[in-house]
Amino acid sequence: MPIIVNLDVMMAKRKMSLNELSEKVDITLSNLSILKTGKAKAIRFSTLDAICQVLECQPGDILEFAEN
């Protein structure tokens, strides 16, 4: 998949654990883990919006397009 999820990088920069982000974004730990590992097939804009608000970043900081 040419979309790379850099959620773990942003979480490390903000010194935030998966549990803490899960609580603040109000998303299950398992769903957040699927997103973090890049196994998610889709993400809702509302979820992306909440993650960006909590991590104080832009969507482009989390999602990256890489050509094959």
PDB file of N, CA, C and O in Angstrom:
ATOM      1  N   MET A   1       0.852  -1.178   0.000  1.00  0.00           N
ATOM      2  CA  MET A   1       0.000   0.000   0.000  1.00  0.00           C
ATOM      3  C   MET A   1       0.894   1.236   0.000  1.00  0.00           C
ATOM      4  O   MET A   1       1.828   1.325   0.797  1.00  0.00           O
ATOM      5  N   PRO A   2       0.616   2.181  -0.881  1.00  0.00           N
ATOM      6  CA  PRO A   2       1.470   3.361  -0.972  1.00  0.00           C
ATOM      7  C   PRO A   2       1.217   4.423   0.103  1.00  0.00           C
ATOM      8  O   PRO A   2       1.923   5.431   0.142  1.00  0.00           O
ATOM      9  N   ILE A   3       0.238   4.219   0.963  1.00  0.00           N
ATOM     10  CA  ILE A   3      -0.006   5.166   2.050  1.00  0.00           C
ATOM     11  C   ILE A   3       0.701   4.650   3.302  1.00  0.00           C
ATOM     12  O   ILE A   3       0.447   3.534   3.755  1.00  0.00           O
ATOM     13  N   ILE A   4       1.580   5.469   3.848  1.00  0.00           N
ATOM     14  CA  ILE A   4       2.324   5.103   5.052  1.00  0.00           C
ATOM     15  C   ILE A   4       1.727   5.876   6.233  1.00  0.00           C
ATOM     16  O   ILE A   4       1.507   7.084   6.150  1.00  0.00           O
ATOM     17  N   VAL A   5       1.473   5.169   7.317  1.00  0.00           N
ATOM     18  CA  VAL A   5       0.917   5.776   8.523  1.00  0.00           C
ATOM     19  C   VAL A   5       2.061   6.020   9.501  1.00  0.00           C
ATOM     20  O   VAL A   5       2.722   5.086   9.954  1.00  0.00           O
ATOM     21  N   ASN A   6       2.280   7.296   9.818  1.00  0.00           N
ATOM     22  CA  ASN A   6       3.356   7.695  10.721  1.00  0.00           C
ATOM     23  C   ASN A   6       2.825   8.073  12.105  1.00  0.00           C
ATOM     24  O   ASN A   6       3.378   8.947  12.772  1.00  0.00           O
ATOM     25  N   LEU A   7       1.765   7.418  12.523  1.00  0.00           N
ATOM     26  CA  LEU A   7       1.160   7.728  13.814  1.00  0.00           C
ATOM     27  C   LEU A   7       2.133   7.482  14.958  1.00  0.00           C
ATOM     28  O   LEU A   7       2.192   8.268  15.904  1.00  0.00           O
ATOM     29  N   ASP A   8       2.891   6.402  14.878  1.00  0.00           N
ATOM     30  CA  ASP A   8       3.845   6.091  15.945  1.00  0.00           C
ATOM     31  C   ASP A   8       4.924   7.157  16.066  1.00  0.00           C
ATOM     32  O   ASP A   8       5.397   7.435  17.168  1.00  0.00           O
ATOM     33  N   VAL A   9       5.321   7.760  14.943  1.00  0.00           N
ATOM     34  CA  VAL A   9       6.334   8.824  14.952  1.00  0.00           C
ATOM     35  C   VAL A   9       5.788  10.053  15.676  1.00  0.00           C
ATOM     36  O   VAL A   9       6.470  10.642  16.514  1.00  0.00           O
ATOM     37  N   MET A  10       4.547  10.437  15.345  1.00  0.00           N
ATOM     38  CA  MET A  10       3.946  11.620  15.982  1.00  0.00           C
ATOM     39  C   MET A  10       3.705  11.370  17.466  1.00  0.00           C
ATOM     40  O   MET A  10       3.880  12.275  18.282  1.00  0.00           O
ATOM     41  N   MET A  11       3.307  10.158  17.820  1.00  0.00           N
ATOM     42  CA  MET A  11       3.090   9.842  19.228  1.00  0.00           C
ATOM     43  C   MET A  11       4.408   9.927  19.993  1.00  0.00           C
ATOM     44  O   MET A  11       4.431  10.414  21.124  1.00  0.00           O
ATOM     45  N   ALA A  12       5.494   9.466  19.399  1.00  0.00           N
ATOM     46  CA  ALA A  12       6.807   9.533  20.048  1.00  0.00           C
ATOM     47  C   ALA A  12       7.247  10.981  20.212  1.00  0.00           C
ATOM     48  O   ALA A  12       7.802  11.348  21.249  1.00  0.00           O
ATOM     49  N   LYS A  13       7.004  11.811  19.192  1.00  0.00           N
ATOM     50  CA  LYS A  13       7.370  13.229  19.276  1.00  0.00           C
ATOM     51  C   LYS A  13       6.606  13.934  20.395  1.00  0.00           C
ATOM     52  O   LYS A  13       7.130  14.841  21.042  1.00  0.00           O
ATOM     53  N   ARG A  14       5.375  13.511  20.612  1.00  0.00           N
ATOM     54  CA  ARG A  14       4.533  14.139  21.646  1.00  0.00           C
ATOM     55  C   ARG A  14       4.630  13.398  22.984  1.00  0.00           C
ATOM     56  O   ARG A  14       3.982  13.772  23.961  1.00  0.00           O
ATOM     57  N   LYS A  15       5.454  12.339  23.010  1.00  0.00           N
ATOM     58  CA  LYS A  15       5.632  11.521  24.220  1.00  0.00           C
ATOM     59  C   LYS A  15       4.285  11.042  24.761  1.00  0.00           C
ATOM     60  O   LYS A  15       3.976  11.190  25.943  1.00  0.00           O
ATOM     61  N   MET A  16       3.493  10.462  23.852  1.00  0.00           N
ATOM     62  CA  MET A  16       2.158   9.999  24.218  1.00  0.00           C
ATOM     63  C   MET A  16       2.046   8.502  23.955  1.00  0.00           C
ATOM     64  O   MET A  16       2.455   8.018  22.900  1.00  0.00           O
ATOM     65  N   SER A  17       1.502   7.787  24.900  1.00  0.00           N
ATOM     66  CA  SER A  17       1.326   6.342  24.755  1.00  0.00           C
ATOM     67  C   SER A  17       0.056   6.044  23.955  1.00  0.00           C
ATOM     68  O   SER A  17      -0.809   6.902  23.783  1.00  0.00           O
ATOM     69  N   LEU A  18      -0.027   4.823  23.479  1.00  0.00           N
ATOM     70  CA  LEU A  18      -1.203   4.377  22.741  1.00  0.00           C
ATOM     71  C   LEU A  18      -2.441   4.433  23.634  1.00  0.00           C
ATOM     72  O   LEU A  18      -3.517   4.822  23.182  1.00  0.00           O
ATOM     73  N   ASN A  19      -2.291   4.047  24.894  1.00  0.00           N
ATOM     74  CA  ASN A  19      -3.414   4.092  25.839  1.00  0.00           C
ATOM     75  C   ASN A  19      -3.906   5.520  26.048  1.00  0.00           C
ATOM     76  O   ASN A  19      -5.111   5.774  26.053  1.00  0.00           O
ATOM     77  N   GLU A  20      -2.974   6.441  26.218  1.00  0.00           N
ATOM     78  CA  GLU A  20      -3.344   7.843  26.462  1.00  0.00           C
ATOM     79  C   GLU A  20      -4.058   8.431  25.241  1.00  0.00           C
ATOM     80  O   GLU A  20      -5.071   9.115  25.379  1.00  0.00           O
ATOM     81  N   LEU A  21      -3.524   8.161  24.052  1.00  0.00           N
ATOM     82  CA  LEU A  21      -4.164   8.667  22.831  1.00  0.00           C
ATOM     83  C   LEU A  21      -5.541   8.043  22.649  1.00  0.00           C
ATOM     84  O   LEU A  21      -6.485   8.721  22.244  1.00  0.00           O
ATOM     85  N   SER A  22      -5.654   6.764  22.945  1.00  0.00           N
ATOM     86  CA  SER A  22      -6.932   6.068  22.837  1.00  0.00           C
ATOM     87  C   SER A  22      -7.995   6.723  23.714  1.00  0.00           C
ATOM     88  O   SER A  22      -9.131   6.915  23.280  1.00  0.00           O
ATOM     89  N   GLU A  23      -7.632   7.058  24.926  1.00  0.00           N
ATOM     90  CA  GLU A  23      -8.573   7.701  25.843  1.00  0.00           C
ATOM     91  C   GLU A  23      -8.953   9.102  25.372  1.00  0.00           C
ATOM     92  O   GLU A  23     -10.124   9.478  25.429  1.00  0.00           O
ATOM     93  N   LYS A  24      -7.980   9.869  24.910  1.00  0.00           N
ATOM     94  CA  LYS A  24      -8.234  11.254  24.511  1.00  0.00           C
ATOM     95  C   LYS A  24      -9.019  11.355  23.211  1.00  0.00           C
ATOM     96  O   LYS A  24      -9.796  12.291  23.023  1.00  0.00           O
ATOM     97  N   VAL A  25      -8.820  10.398  22.316  1.00  0.00           N
ATOM     98  CA  VAL A  25      -9.506  10.417  21.023  1.00  0.00           C
ATOM     99  C   VAL A  25     -10.838   9.672  21.090  1.00  0.00           C
ATOM    100  O   VAL A  25     -11.695   9.831  20.221  1.00  0.00           O
ATOM    101  N   ASP A  26     -10.997   8.865  22.122  1.00  0.00           N
ATOM    102  CA  ASP A  26     -12.201   8.051  22.314  1.00  0.00           C
ATOM    103  C   ASP A  26     -12.363   7.037  21.184  1.00  0.00           C
ATOM    104  O   ASP A  26     -13.409   6.947  20.540  1.00  0.00           O
ATOM    105  N   ILE A  27     -11.291   6.279  20.969  1.00  0.00           N
ATOM    106  CA  ILE A  27     -11.280   5.193  19.997  1.00  0.00           C
ATOM    107  C   ILE A  27     -10.710   3.979  20.713  1.00  0.00           C
ATOM    108  O   ILE A  27      -9.844   4.118  21.576  1.00  0.00           O
ATOM    109  N   THR A  28     -11.182   2.802  20.367  1.00  0.00           N
ATOM    110  CA  THR A  28     -10.710   1.610  21.077  1.00  0.00           C
ATOM    111  C   THR A  28      -9.218   1.405  20.837  1.00  0.00           C
ATOM    112  O   THR A  28      -8.676   1.784  19.799  1.00  0.00           O
ATOM    113  N   LEU A  29      -8.587   0.810  21.804  1.00  0.00           N
ATOM    114  CA  LEU A  29      -7.158   0.537  21.727  1.00  0.00           C
ATOM    115  C   LEU A  29      -6.843  -0.362  20.538  1.00  0.00           C
ATOM    116  O   LEU A  29      -5.834  -0.165  19.862  1.00  0.00           O
ATOM    117  N   SER A  30      -7.690  -1.337  20.283  1.00  0.00           N
ATOM    118  CA  SER A  30      -7.444  -2.252  19.158  1.00  0.00           C
ATOM    119  C   SER A  30      -7.558  -1.539  17.816  1.00  0.00           C
ATOM    120  O   SER A  30      -6.748  -1.785  16.922  1.00  0.00           O
ATOM    121  N   ASN A  31      -8.538  -0.668  17.656  1.00  0.00           N
ATOM    122  CA  ASN A  31      -8.677   0.076  16.401  1.00  0.00           C
ATOM    123  C   ASN A  31      -7.518   1.044  16.202  1.00  0.00           C
ATOM    124  O   ASN A  31      -7.029   1.205  15.084  1.00  0.00           O
ATOM    125  N   LEU A  32      -7.082   1.677  17.259  1.00  0.00           N
ATOM    126  CA  LEU A  32      -5.947   2.591  17.175  1.00  0.00           C
ATOM    127  C   LEU A  32      -4.668   1.827  16.848  1.00  0.00           C
ATOM    128  O   LEU A  32      -3.823   2.319  16.100  1.00  0.00           O
ATOM    129  N   SER A  33      -4.528   0.649  17.394  1.00  0.00           N
ATOM    130  CA  SER A  33      -3.370  -0.191  17.113  1.00  0.00           C
ATOM    131  C   SER A  33      -3.346  -0.624  15.652  1.00  0.00           C
ATOM    132  O   SER A  33      -2.284  -0.645  15.030  1.00  0.00           O
ATOM    133  N   ILE A  34      -4.500  -0.966  15.102  1.00  0.00           N
ATOM    134  CA  ILE A  34      -4.603  -1.329  13.686  1.00  0.00           C
ATOM    135  C   ILE A  34      -4.183  -0.153  12.810  1.00  0.00           C
ATOM    136  O   ILE A  34      -3.485  -0.337  11.813  1.00  0.00           O
ATOM    137  N   LEU A  35      -4.597   1.030  13.172  1.00  0.00           N
ATOM    138  CA  LEU A  35      -4.209   2.225  12.429  1.00  0.00           C
ATOM    139  C   LEU A  35      -2.707   2.474  12.547  1.00  0.00           C
ATOM    140  O   LEU A  35      -2.038   2.765  11.556  1.00  0.00           O
ATOM    141  N   LYS A  36      -2.192   2.358  13.748  1.00  0.00           N
ATOM    142  CA  LYS A  36      -0.771   2.618  14.009  1.00  0.00           C
ATOM    143  C   LYS A  36       0.131   1.667  13.235  1.00  0.00           C
ATOM    144  O   LYS A  36       1.185   2.079  12.750  1.00  0.00           O
ATOM    145  N   THR A  37      -0.258   0.417  13.114  1.00  0.00           N
ATOM    146  CA  THR A  37       0.574  -0.562  12.418  1.00  0.00           C
ATOM    147  C   THR A  37       0.410  -0.511  10.901  1.00  0.00           C
ATOM    148  O   THR A  37       1.081  -1.249  10.180  1.00  0.00           O
ATOM    149  N   GLY A  38      -0.472   0.348  10.418  1.00  0.00           N
ATOM    150  CA  GLY A  38      -0.666   0.488   8.977  1.00  0.00           C
ATOM    151  C   GLY A  38      -1.550  -0.576   8.374  1.00  0.00           C
ATOM    152  O   GLY A  38      -1.583  -0.724   7.152  1.00  0.00           O
ATOM    153  N   LYS A  39      -2.272  -1.325   9.197  1.00  0.00           N
ATOM    154  CA  LYS A  39      -3.139  -2.392   8.699  1.00  0.00           C
ATOM    155  C   LYS A  39      -4.561  -1.922   8.402  1.00  0.00           C
ATOM    156  O   LYS A  39      -5.371  -2.689   7.883  1.00  0.00           O
ATOM    157  N   ALA A  40      -4.867  -0.671   8.726  1.00  0.00           N
ATOM    158  CA  ALA A  40      -6.210  -0.138   8.499  1.00  0.00           C
ATOM    159  C   ALA A  40      -6.445   0.065   7.006  1.00  0.00           C
ATOM    160  O   ALA A  40      -5.540   0.470   6.277  1.00  0.00           O
ATOM    161  N   LYS A  41      -7.642  -0.213   6.567  1.00  0.00           N
ATOM    162  CA  LYS A  41      -8.022  -0.016   5.165  1.00  0.00           C
ATOM    163  C   LYS A  41      -8.607   1.373   4.937  1.00  0.00           C
ATOM    164  O   LYS A  41      -8.642   1.856   3.805  1.00  0.00           O
ATOM    165  N   ALA A  42      -9.071   2.021   6.018  1.00  0.00           N
ATOM    166  CA  ALA A  42      -9.699   3.333   5.901  1.00  0.00           C
ATOM    167  C   ALA A  42      -9.635   4.039   7.256  1.00  0.00           C
ATOM    168  O   ALA A  42      -9.401   3.416   8.291  1.00  0.00           O
ATOM    169  N   ILE A  43      -9.850   5.350   7.218  1.00  0.00           N
ATOM    170  CA  ILE A  43      -9.954   6.127   8.450  1.00  0.00           C
ATOM    171  C   ILE A  43     -11.010   7.204   8.230  1.00  0.00           C
ATOM    172  O   ILE A  43     -11.047   7.841   7.178  1.00  0.00           O
ATOM    173  N   ARG A  44     -11.845   7.397   9.204  1.00  0.00           N
ATOM    174  CA  ARG A  44     -12.870   8.434   9.116  1.00  0.00           C
ATOM    175  C   ARG A  44     -12.211   9.795   9.320  1.00  0.00           C
ATOM    176  O   ARG A  44     -11.261   9.937  10.090  1.00  0.00           O
ATOM    177  N   PHE A  45     -12.739  10.788   8.611  1.00  0.00           N
ATOM    178  CA  PHE A  45     -12.212  12.141   8.791  1.00  0.00           C
ATOM    179  C   PHE A  45     -12.386  12.615  10.228  1.00  0.00           C
ATOM    180  O   PHE A  45     -11.541  13.346  10.745  1.00  0.00           O
ATOM    181  N   SER A  46     -13.464  12.211  10.871  1.00  0.00           N
ATOM    182  CA  SER A  46     -13.692  12.631  12.256  1.00  0.00           C
ATOM    183  C   SER A  46     -12.623  12.045  13.186  1.00  0.00           C
ATOM    184  O   SER A  46     -12.193  12.700  14.135  1.00  0.00           O
ATOM    185  N   THR A  47     -12.200  10.814  12.907  1.00  0.00           N
ATOM    186  CA  THR A  47     -11.134  10.191  13.697  1.00  0.00           C
ATOM    187  C   THR A  47      -9.805  10.871  13.431  1.00  0.00           C
ATOM    188  O   THR A  47      -9.049  11.149  14.362  1.00  0.00           O
ATOM    189  N   LEU A  48      -9.516  11.140  12.163  1.00  0.00           N
ATOM    190  CA  LEU A  48      -8.286  11.833  11.804  1.00  0.00           C
ATOM    191  C   LEU A  48      -8.254  13.224  12.425  1.00  0.00           C
ATOM    192  O   LEU A  48      -7.214  13.669  12.910  1.00  0.00           O
ATOM    193  N   ASP A  49      -9.386  13.902  12.407  1.00  0.00           N
ATOM    194  CA  ASP A  49      -9.507  15.226  13.013  1.00  0.00           C
ATOM    195  C   ASP A  49      -9.208  15.171  14.508  1.00  0.00           C
ATOM    196  O   ASP A  49      -8.460  16.002  15.022  1.00  0.00           O
ATOM    197  N   ALA A  50      -9.785  14.202  15.201  1.00  0.00           N
ATOM    198  CA  ALA A  50      -9.573  14.071  16.645  1.00  0.00           C
ATOM    199  C   ALA A  50      -8.111  13.753  16.961  1.00  0.00           C
ATOM    200  O   ALA A  50      -7.550  14.305  17.908  1.00  0.00           O
ATOM    201  N   ILE A  51      -7.494  12.873  16.180  1.00  0.00           N
ATOM    202  CA  ILE A  51      -6.087  12.528  16.393  1.00  0.00           C
ATOM    203  C   ILE A  51      -5.202  13.755  16.185  1.00  0.00           C
ATOM    204  O   ILE A  51      -4.291  14.017  16.970  1.00  0.00           O
ATOM    205  N   CYS A  52      -5.482  14.502  15.117  1.00  0.00           N
ATOM    206  CA  CYS A  52      -4.690  15.707  14.836  1.00  0.00           C
ATOM    207  C   CYS A  52      -4.854  16.756  15.934  1.00  0.00           C
ATOM    208  O   CYS A  52      -3.891  17.438  16.286  1.00  0.00           O
ATOM    209  N   GLN A  53      -6.048  16.890  16.468  1.00  0.00           N
ATOM    210  CA  GLN A  53      -6.258  17.847  17.558  1.00  0.00           C
ATOM    211  C   GLN A  53      -5.467  17.454  18.792  1.00  0.00           C
ATOM    212  O   GLN A  53      -4.817  18.298  19.408  1.00  0.00           O
ATOM    213  N   VAL A  54      -5.515  16.184  19.157  1.00  0.00           N
ATOM    214  CA  VAL A  54      -4.825  15.715  20.355  1.00  0.00           C
ATOM    215  C   VAL A  54      -3.309  15.790  20.189  1.00  0.00           C
ATOM    216  O   VAL A  54      -2.603  16.197  21.111  1.00  0.00           O
ATOM    217  N   LEU A  55      -2.808  15.398  19.016  1.00  0.00           N
ATOM    218  CA  LEU A  55      -1.365  15.394  18.783  1.00  0.00           C
ATOM    219  C   LEU A  55      -0.836  16.750  18.291  1.00  0.00           C
ATOM    220  O   LEU A  55       0.367  16.936  18.113  1.00  0.00           O
ATOM    221  N   GLU A  56      -1.766  17.691  18.077  1.00  0.00           N
ATOM    222  CA  GLU A  56      -1.411  19.033  17.593  1.00  0.00           C
ATOM    223  C   GLU A  56      -0.547  18.945  16.338  1.00  0.00           C
ATOM    224  O   GLU A  56       0.583  19.433  16.296  1.00  0.00           O
ATOM    225  N   CYS A  57      -1.125  18.301  15.309  1.00  0.00           N
ATOM    226  CA  CYS A  57      -0.403  18.114  14.057  1.00  0.00           C
ATOM    227  C   CYS A  57      -1.360  18.230  12.881  1.00  0.00           C
ATOM    228  O   CYS A  57      -2.560  18.440  13.058  1.00  0.00           O
ATOM    229  N   GLN A  58      -0.823  18.092  11.697  1.00  0.00           N
ATOM    230  CA  GLN A  58      -1.603  18.118  10.466  1.00  0.00           C
ATOM    231  C   GLN A  58      -1.784  16.680   9.959  1.00  0.00           C
ATOM    232  O   GLN A  58      -0.984  15.807  10.294  1.00  0.00           O
ATOM    233  N   PRO A  59      -2.822  16.427   9.158  1.00  0.00           N
ATOM    234  CA  PRO A  59      -3.007  15.087   8.605  1.00  0.00           C
ATOM    235  C   PRO A  59      -1.769  14.587   7.846  1.00  0.00           C
ATOM    236  O   PRO A  59      -1.469  13.393   7.871  1.00  0.00           O
ATOM    237  N   GLY A  60      -1.063  15.482   7.184  1.00  0.00           N
ATOM    238  CA  GLY A  60       0.138  15.119   6.446  1.00  0.00           C
ATOM    239  C   GLY A  60       1.285  14.668   7.345  1.00  0.00           C
ATOM    240  O   GLY A  60       2.228  14.030   6.879  1.00  0.00           O
ATOM    241  N   ASP A  61       1.205  14.999   8.631  1.00  0.00           N
ATOM    242  CA  ASP A  61       2.209  14.524   9.588  1.00  0.00           C
ATOM    243  C   ASP A  61       1.974  13.063   9.923  1.00  0.00           C
ATOM    244  O   ASP A  61       2.892  12.362  10.349  1.00  0.00           O
ATOM    245  N   ILE A  62       0.745  12.603   9.731  1.00  0.00           N
ATOM    246  CA  ILE A  62       0.376  11.224  10.084  1.00  0.00           C
ATOM    247  C   ILE A  62       0.326  10.323   8.852  1.00  0.00           C
ATOM    248  O   ILE A  62       0.750   9.168   8.907  1.00  0.00           O
ATOM    249  N   LEU A  63      -0.187  10.844   7.749  1.00  0.00           N
ATOM    250  CA  LEU A  63      -0.331  10.056   6.525  1.00  0.00           C
ATOM    251  C   LEU A  63       0.641  10.553   5.464  1.00  0.00           C
ATOM    252  O   LEU A  63       0.797  11.754   5.247  1.00  0.00           O
ATOM    253  N   GLU A  64       1.286   9.597   4.812  1.00  0.00           N
ATOM    254  CA  GLU A  64       2.290   9.931   3.801  1.00  0.00           C
ATOM    255  C   GLU A  64       2.079   9.036   2.574  1.00  0.00           C
ATOM    256  O   GLU A  64       1.823   7.840   2.708  1.00  0.00           O
ATOM    257  N   PHE A  65       2.187   9.624   1.389  1.00  0.00           N
ATOM    258  CA  PHE A  65       2.069   8.850   0.158  1.00  0.00           C
ATOM    259  C   PHE A  65       3.467   8.500  -0.344  1.00  0.00           C
ATOM    260  O   PHE A  65       4.321   9.376  -0.479  1.00  0.00           O
ATOM    261  N   ALA A  66       3.694   7.226  -0.617  1.00  0.00           N
ATOM    262  CA  ALA A  66       4.973   6.768  -1.143  1.00  0.00           C
ATOM    263  C   ALA A  66       4.707   5.957  -2.403  1.00  0.00           C
ATOM    264  O   ALA A  66       3.924   5.007  -2.380  1.00  0.00           O
ATOM    265  N   GLU A  67       5.350   6.327  -3.491  1.00  0.00           N
ATOM    266  CA  GLU A  67       5.164   5.578  -4.729  1.00  0.00           C
ATOM    267  C   GLU A  67       5.822   4.209  -4.622  1.00  0.00           C
ATOM    268  O   GLU A  67       6.794   4.031  -3.888  1.00  0.00           O
ATOM    269  N   ASN A  68       5.290   3.262  -5.348  1.00  0.00           N
ATOM    270  CA  ASN A  68       5.809   1.890  -5.293  1.00  0.00           C
ATOM    271  C   ASN A  68       7.227   1.828  -5.719  1.00  0.00           C
ATOM    272  O   ASN A  68       7.821   0.750  -5.734  1.00  0.00           O
TER     273      ASN A  68
END
